[in-house]
Amino acid sequence: MPIFLLSNWKYLLAGGAIIALGAYHFWAMHDTYSKGYSSAMGEVAKVSLKYKTDSENKIAAIDKAHTQEMQDANKQMEDLRIAIANGSKRMSIRAVCPAATNNGASVDHAETRAELDPKTADDLVTIAHDGDDAIRQLTAAQEVITVLMGTASAPSNANTLKK
């Protein structure tokens, strides 16, 4: 046996005793630690479930509000398209037309309106509606992200929720 171990037997005995006491303490306190851990994990699960439920409810409210807003916008656009197609509404743009005077020597810039044909008017309505849809979708996505990040308590679009 090495001389080092023989000369330090007291330290080895003390170390063994400490290890034995630690093992005993661990096994004796294992139930207490397990119960405390289980209780803490139960609380974490409750809080997580509440957060999940609250978030889902807020997101559902955002979805309902923005869905209604999209349906209203689609109805308005369709009404406008029908009105343009049947001629009850017309779209025009401001136009500047140089007009020659009687003698042809001077040019007068008279401001007038130029009516758009129904197909061009419909195309402009579609472009504007698509842009508005993109803004509505972006706003909804921002509100959902805000809810998921935990910094909001309700959808920010209060006008839609009042309907």
C-alpha positions in Angstrom: 0.0 0.0 0.0 1.4 3.4 -0.8 2.8 5.4 2.0 0.7 8.4 1.1 -2.5 6.6 1.9 -1.2 5.2 5.2 0.0 8.5 6.4 -3.3 10.3 5.5 -5.8 7.7 6.8 -7.4 10.3 9.0 -8.3 12.4 6.0 -9.6 9.4 4.1 -11.7 8.4 7.0 -13.1 11.9 7.4 -13.8 12.1 3.6 -15.6 8.8 3.7 -17.7 9.9 6.7 -18.7 13.1 4.9 -19.7 11.2 1.8 -21.8 8.8 3.9 -23.5 11.6 5.7 -24.3 13.3 2.4 -25.7 10.2 0.9 -27.9 9.6 4.0 -29.1 13.2 3.9 -29.9 12.9 0.2 -31.9 9.8 0.7 -33.6 11.1 3.8 -34.6 14.4 2.2 -35.4 13.0 -1.3 -39.2 12.8 -0.6 -39.2 16.4 0.7 -37.3 17.7 -2.4 -39.5 15.7 -4.7 -42.7 17.0 -3.2 -41.4 20.6 -3.4 -40.3 20.1 -7.0 -43.6 18.6 -8.0 -45.5 21.4 -6.4 -43.4 24.0 -8.1 -43.8 22.3 -11.5 -47.6 22.2 -10.9 -47.6 25.9 -10.4 -45.6 26.5 -13.5 -48.0 24.3 -15.4 -51.0 26.3 -14.1 -49.4 29.6 -15.0 -48.4 28.4 -18.4 -51.9 27.1 -19.1 -53.4 30.4 -18.0 -51.0 32.3 -20.2 -51.8 30.0 -23.2 -55.5 30.3 -22.7 -55.4 34.1 -22.3 -53.2 34.4 -25.4 -55.5 32.2 -27.4 -58.5 34.3 -26.4 -56.8 37.5 -27.3 -55.7 36.1 -30.7 -59.2 34.9 -31.3 -60.6 38.4 -30.6 -58.0 39.9 -33.0 -58.9 37.4 -35.7 -62.6 38.0 -35.3 -62.1 41.8 -35.4 -59.9 41.7 -38.5 -62.0 39.1 -40.2 -65.0 41.4 -39.8 -63.0 44.4 -41.0 -61.9 42.5 -44.1 -65.4 41.4 -44.9 -66.7 45.0 -44.6 -63.9 46.2 -46.8 -64.6 43.5 -49.4 -68.3 44.5 -49.4 -67.5 48.1 -49.9 -65.1 47.3 -52.7 -67.7 45.1 -54.4 -70.4 47.8 -54.1 -68.0 50.3 -55.6 -67.2 47.9 -58.5 -70.8 47.4 -59.2 -71.5 51.1 -59.1 -68.7 51.8 -61.6 -69.8 49.0 -63.9 -73.4 50.1 -64.0 -72.4 53.8 -64.4 -73.9 55.1 -61.2 -70.4 56.2 -60.1 -67.7 57.4 -62.3 -64.0 57.8 -61.6 -62.0 60.7 -63.1 -58.6 62.2 -62.8 -57.5 65.8 -63.0 -56.0 66.6 -66.4 -54.3 69.6 -67.8 -54.9 69.9 -71.5 -53.1 72.5 -73.5 -55.6 74.2 -75.8 -54.7 76.5 -78.6 -56.5 79.8 -78.9 -58.3 80.9 -82.0 -55.2 82.4 -83.6 -53.0 79.4 -82.6 -50.3 81.7 -81.3 -50.8 81.3 -77.5 -51.3 78.2 -75.4 -53.8 78.2 -72.5 -53.4 75.5 -69.9 -57.0 74.8 -68.9 -57.6 72.4 -66.0 -60.2 69.7 -66.7 -61.2 66.2 -65.5 -60.8 63.1 -67.6 -63.2 60.2 -66.9 -61.6 56.8 -66.7 -63.2 53.9 -68.6 -64.8 51.3 -66.3 -62.0 48.7 -66.8 -59.3 51.1 -65.8 -61.4 52.3 -62.8 -61.9 48.7 -61.7 -58.2 48.1 -62.0 -57.5 51.1 -59.8 -60.1 50.0 -57.2 -58.4 46.5 -57.1 -54.9 48.0 -56.6 -56.1 50.2 -53.8 -58.0 47.4 -52.2 -55.0 45.0 -52.4 -52.9 47.7 -50.7 -55.5 48.2 -48.0 -55.7 44.4 -47.5 -51.9 44.2 -47.0 -52.0 46.9 -44.4 -54.9 45.2 -42.5 -53.0 41.9 -42.6 -49.8 43.5 -41.4 -51.7 45.2 -38.5 -53.3 41.9 -37.5 -49.9 40.2 -37.6 -48.4 42.9 -35.4 -51.2 42.6 -32.9 -50.8 38.9 -32.7 -47.0 39.2 -32.2 -47.6 41.8 -29.5 -50.0 39.4 -27.7 -47.5 36.5 -28.0 -44.7 38.7 -26.6 -47.0 39.5 -23.6 -47.1 43.3 -24.0 -50.8 43.7 -24.8 -54.0 43.0 -23.1 -56.4 43.5 -26.0 -56.5 44.2 -29.7 -55.5 47.8 -30.5 -58.1 48.2 -33.2 -60.9 49.5 -30.9 -63.1 50.7 -33.8 -63.6 47.2 -35.2 -64.4 45.8 -31.8 -67.3 48.3 -31.3 -69.3 47.0 -34.3 
